């Protein structure tokens, strides 16, 4: 009989490899891709796609894809701050829509993790469509790790 | 209720209701997050669409032309969304002259056990 080993609870996190491997699922439908990262933040890009329009008259993207973008950017921000991947779930996410996204432009989302406790990660972020000084959305939220972050 | 392209991308269909429509989202690759579970973004998108559906139905009942703009949304995720159909319905808490406060819940088996809920504020341009 071979020894049974539990799968590791966490492992080193590399955002570029993570996004290269994630073409399937909702993120794949939205076409969300990696742009940049730092020690506690990640910047992702949501390309403009007519299939994602929420306001047909003005050609403006629906808010759902922007919510998905910011959920992913802030989630990756948590793993970067931890320097390792931990399974976790979004507890809550709030978005303030500062102005509509411009039709035809990609949305850039930057998510940051500013505090981690034993089981909760606190995140915030902004989304813009070309000029970071003129954001389209601001987010704040929390994630929870059922087995703890540390 | 006329659905925008994003709703079609999520595969949504509409079940009319007396107060508000119920939006139905099948499980599939388009809405998959981590393996076997719904993506939080897709679920948030569904809740927002359900909230707008409820608000539009109430505004149509009032007559008169107006447009709505989302101000903000807060989504609470309560249970992981599993490999099954998800339904969502909005309800208008208060409709004023300029602002509407709307809630929405999403459930899978039992409406009394929601998997996620959202609160939204809308600006109304009459």
Interface residues (C-beta under 8 A of the other chain):
Chain A: X24 X25 X26 X27 X28 X29 X30 X50 X51 X52 X53 X54 X55 X56 X61 X62 X63 X64 X65 X67 X68 X69 X71 X72 X87 X89 X90 X91 X92 X93 X94 X95 X96 X97 X100
Chain B: X4 X5 X6 X7 X8 X9 X10 X29 X30 X31 X32 X33 X34 X39 X40 X41 X42 X44 X45 X46 X48 X49 X69 X70 X71 X72 X73 X74 X75 X76 X77 X80
